[in-house]
Amino acid sequence: MMDFNRRINLEVPFLGFIINLEEEIKNLKINDEQSYKILNQIYGFYFGVGTLKIPKSFESKILECFGHRNEQGEITETTHQVVERIKNQQIVKTYNKWTGEGALFNSLRTSRPGMNRQNMEKEKKQLDKLLDESIGDCDFCQPDKYTPEDVFGRVVGDHSITASNIAKYDVWSGLVIFKKHNPLDFNLTEVSDYLRTAFSWFMEVYQENHHYKFPFLVWNCLNKAGASQVHGHAQVLMTQNIPYAKIQGLRLVREKYKESTHCDYLKDLIQAHRSLGLTHSMGEIDLFTSITPTKEKEVIIISPESPSESKEAKKMIYKTLRCFIDIMGVWSFNFSISGPTMDGAYESPYIMHLVDRGSPFKPTTDIGGMELYGSVVVGDDPYKVIEQLKSYL
């Protein structure tokens, strides 16, 4: 594991905060009319200020809960500074006109300090204890003995092996089980092997039944992300007729966008984020932090080539995951890959999503009624996330 407090590279400019988005857009309108047009072609933005009154009797608790702290956990603001900040909270609402996705950013939430060193080290010890305690009763440590296999057998990699999911999501629903028990302990070679094993499984399924041609991979890491087993593993699925609902939804958006604008939706999506300073590229691979994230720290990676074959895509995936784990202190996450059909009938780049699911040791969930039935409420600033990623990458 790397040093949690690795210094951010000062040569990478800090681009701003999401609460300054209104000013960023005004500047873009003046300086880059074409990028401004693309941005507003996809997104709608709404800005406001939420106000409140705080009784004197509540001020000490406000300071304790919302005062900025240093790495040692000491409050670095006065009561007056914290109270004034909370009295007027800037709200940024983003909305994707094509997908219907939206998010609410609050200046109070986005300016909250991250976990300090003491908290991160405490959680790391809890995680080490969890991993140690779970080894003795882990079926995935001996998958050939304690997991079922698919009708065509298993795909065996150097660092991973497949199994059939005993409680299937779909008709073809399997697992890529990592050889290492610790899901956060992996290097570039091992991640590359996980991807090769997964895509080999997709091909085995397709050869078994050509009607199943829509591949999907999802890695749920630890319990907060939906994993039922601590041991490192990813889900691999193949479906027929149409892709899974959210993937099909994006497919339809791309078609409608092309008909209406004669442009490529994904290229314009990347350009919209690039114009706001929220992208990073590695060769032909593009990464951006979404302004309508599914939840905290969402990163989207788009690659024209299969991540099981492209060296650049493997490296981007690996380094982004390691930045989340080693720099940002993200233990629990969801990572997914979707792409073109196995028969090549539907052309698409490979689209990858990565999102932080919060501390596995805190009882509160990261998703509530707003996320299910309203708009996503986000606590992490995408500008801070891209700053850390650019420095690390």
N, C-alpha and C positions, 0 to 999 in steps of 0.2 A: 504494500500500500504506500502511496505517496504522502508527503506532508500535507495535512489538511489546510495548512495556512500558507501554502506556496504563494509567493508574492505575484500579483498580477503584473504582467509585462507593461511597463510604463510607455513603451514605444507604440502600443496599441491605443489609439485615442478613445477616451470614453465619450460615447455618442450622445448621451442624454438620458432622459427618463420618459416613461410612457406618459406621465402627467404633463410633459412639455410637448405632447404630440400636436396640439393645435398650432403651436408656433412652428414646429417642423413642417407641417403641411402648408402654412402660409409662405414659408421660405421656398418650399418646393414649387409652389404656384408661380412665384416670381422668377426662379432660377432654372426650372426644368419643366416647361409646359407639357411635354409629351409624357413624362413620368407622372406628373400630376393628373393628367387625363386617365392614364391607366389605373392609378390608385383609386380615383373616384369612380371609375367604371366598375370596379369590383367592390369597393367598401363604402360604407356610410359611417360618419363619425359624429358624435354628440358629446358636448362638454357642459359641465355645470359645477356648482359648488353646493355641498350639503352643509348646513349650519346647525349648531346646537348650543345649549347653555350648560355649564358645568357648575354645580353647587360647590362651595368652599370645602364642605365636608367630604367631598369625593376626590379632591385634587391629589391627595397623597397616594390614593390607589391608582389614579390615572398615571402618575409619575412612575410608579412601580411596574405597571403593565405596559406602558407605551414609551417610556424613556429610552433613548438610544443608549446602548451599552458598548463598552470596549471588549477586547478579547478576554479580559479577566472577569467580565460580567458586571463591571462597575458602571453605574448610570453617569453619562457624560453631559446631561442637559439639566437646566434648572426647571423647577415646577412651572414657572411662567412660560418658558419656551414650549414645553410639552402641551400645556393647556391651550396656548394660542394656536398651536399647530392643529389640535383636535377640534377647535371651534369652527374652523373652516376647512372642509375636506373637498379637494378637487376630485371630481368624478369624470372618468373617460369611458364612454360607451362605444364599442366598435361593433360593426355589423357587416357580414358578407352578404351582399345583395343576391348572390347566385346560389349559395349553399344554405343560407338561413342560419349560419353559425354566428354567434355573437359572444361578447365578453364585457364584463364590467371591471374597470380598474379604479381603485380608490387610492388617493395620494397617501392616506394613512396606512393602508395595508401594504402598498408597494414600497414605502419607506421604512417598513419594519426591519430591524437588523436581522441578519441570518443567525444561525446557531453559532455561539462563541466556541472557542477551543475546548473549554471545560465540558460543555454540553455534548460536543461531538465525540470527545474521548469517552465520556460516560456511555453514550449510545454504542460506541464501538466495542466497549467491554461487554455490554448487554448482548450485542450481536455475536461476539466470540463465544459467549456462554451458551446462547441458543444453538449455534452451530455444533459445539462440542456435545451438548446434551442430545441432539437429534441424530448423531451418527450411529449410535447403538441400535436404533430401531428404524432403520431406513431401508426400504425395499429397493430404492433406486441405486443404492451402493452396490447391489448385486442384481442388475436388471435382467440378466439372462435366466435367473432363478425365480425372481419374484415379480416379473411383469409379463403380460401376454405379448405375443408377436403378431404381426399382420400375416395374412394368408400367403403372401409371397416371401415371408421370412423377415429378417432384420437387415437394415443398412448399417454397416459397421465402419466407423471412421477411426482415426488414430486417437481422438480425444472424446468421442461421443458414439452413441448407439441408439437406434430407434426401437420403439415399442408401440404396440397398439394401445390406444387409450381405453382403459377398462370401462369408464363411464363416458361414452362418446358424445362429443358435441354434434357430430354429423356422421354420415355413412362412412366416410373416410376421415378418421380422426386419430392422429398418432402423436407420439412424443419423440423429441430428440433429447436424450438424457446425457448430460455431461458426465465425464468420468470423475471430475472433482466434485466433492460434496458441497463445498462452499460456492454459491452461485456468483459471488463477487470476485472470486480469485481466478482470473483468466488473463492470458496474454494474446497477442495478435495471432499467433499460430493456432491457438485453441479456438478463438472466435471464428477464424477462417474455416476450421474443421467443422464447427457446428453448422455453418452456412452450407458447406459442401454436402454434409450429411442430410440436411433438410432438403436441399434441391435434388439430391439423388432420390430421396423418398418421393418427392413430387413426380419424378420421372417413372419410378416403379409403379405408382398408382395409375398414372396415365397409360402406361403400357398394359396394365391389368384391365382397365376400362376407359376407353377413349371418350366416353361421355363426361367423365370427371376431368375438367381441364382448367379450373380456376384455382390457383394455388394461394395459400395464405399462411403466414407464419406469425405467431404471437408469443412473446416471451414475457410471462408474468413473473416478476422476481419478488419473492417473499409474500407473506400473507396479505399485506396491505394492497398488493397489486392483484390479488385473487388466486395466488398459488396455494394449492393444498399440501404441497410438499416443500420443505426447505431446500432439499437437494436441487442443484441447478438443472433446469430443463426448460424446453420450449415446446409449444403446441404447434403441430403442423396439420393443415387441413386442405382437402380438395373438395370442391362442390361442383354441381352440374347446373345446366340451364342458364343461370345468371350468377354473378359473384355475390358475396355477402352484401347485405343491405347498404351499409355505408360506402362500400367500394362501388357498388352499382350506382348509388346516388351521385358520387363524384364523376363517374363515367357519363351519366346523363347531363350533368352540369357542363362537362367539357364539350359535349355535342351541341348543347343549346348555345353556349358561349361562342362556339365556332360559327354557328348559323347566324347569330346576331351581330357579331363584331368582325368576323373573318380572321380572328386571331386565335392563338393557342392559349387556352386558359392557364395551364401550368406555367408557361413561359411568362405570361403577364403577372401571374401570382408571385413568381420569384422577383420580377422586376419591381412590383409594388413594394415588396419588402426591401429590395436593394435600395430603392429610392429613399427609404427611411433609415438606412444604415443597419439593417437587421439580418444581413446575409454574410455567408462565408463560402468561398469556392475552393475546390481542390481539383484541378484539371476540369473535367466535364461534370464533376459532382457538385451539386449546390445544396447548401444547408441554410435554413433560416429559422428564426424564432417567431412563431406565429403571433399575429396581433388579434386573432380570434382563437386562442388556445382551447383545447379540450379541457385542460386543467393546468396545474403548475408546471412552468418551465418547458412547455411543449416545444420540441424541436422537430422539424420536418426535413428529411434528406431525400433528394431526388437524383436518381442515377439512370443514365440511358442504358447501362449494361447491368447484367445480373450481378448482385453483390456476392454471389458464389464464385464469380470468375474475375471481376474487376478488382485489381490490386488497390486502386484508389478508393473504391467503395468500401472494401474491407477495412482499409486504414481509417477512413472517415467514421465508419460505424464504431470501430474499436476505440478510437481516441475520444469520440463523443461520449461513449459509455464510461470510459475511464475518467473523463473530466467530471461527469455527473457523480461518480463514486468517490474519486480521490480528492477533488477540489470542492465540489458543492455539498458533499456529505449525503448524497442520495443513495439510500440502501434499497428502497423498494420502488420499482418502476415497471412500466409497460412499454414494450418495444414491438413494433409490428412491421411486416413487409408484405406488400401486395404488388402485382405487376401484370404483365401481359398473359394471355392464355397460353397453355402448353402447345396448342396447335398453331399459334401465331396469327389466328384469325382476328384478334383484337390487339392492336398495337398500343402500347403504353410504356412509359418509363417505369422503373421500379420506385415505388413511393414508400418511404419509411417514416414512422412516427415514434417518437420517444417522449414519455411524460413522467414526471415525478409524482409518486402516489403518497408521499408523506412518510413520517416516521412510523416504522413497524411497531414501536413501543408506546405510542400514544393512543388512548382509547377512542379519540374522536375520529370520525371518518372525514375524508376530504370532499365527499359529495353529499349534498343535501337536496331539499326540495327545489331550490333555485336551479341547480344543475339539471335536475330531472325534468322540471316543468317550466322553468323560466329562462334565464341566461346564466352562463358560467360566471362565477365570481372568482377573480384571480388575485392572489396575494403576491406573486412574483412578477417583477418587472422584466419584460423581454429584453430591454436594453442592458440590464445588468447580466442577464443570462448570456447574451451574445458577446458581451465584453469578456466574460470568463472563458467562453468557448474559443473566441479568436485568440486570446492570449495562449491558451493551451494548445490549440491546433497549429 
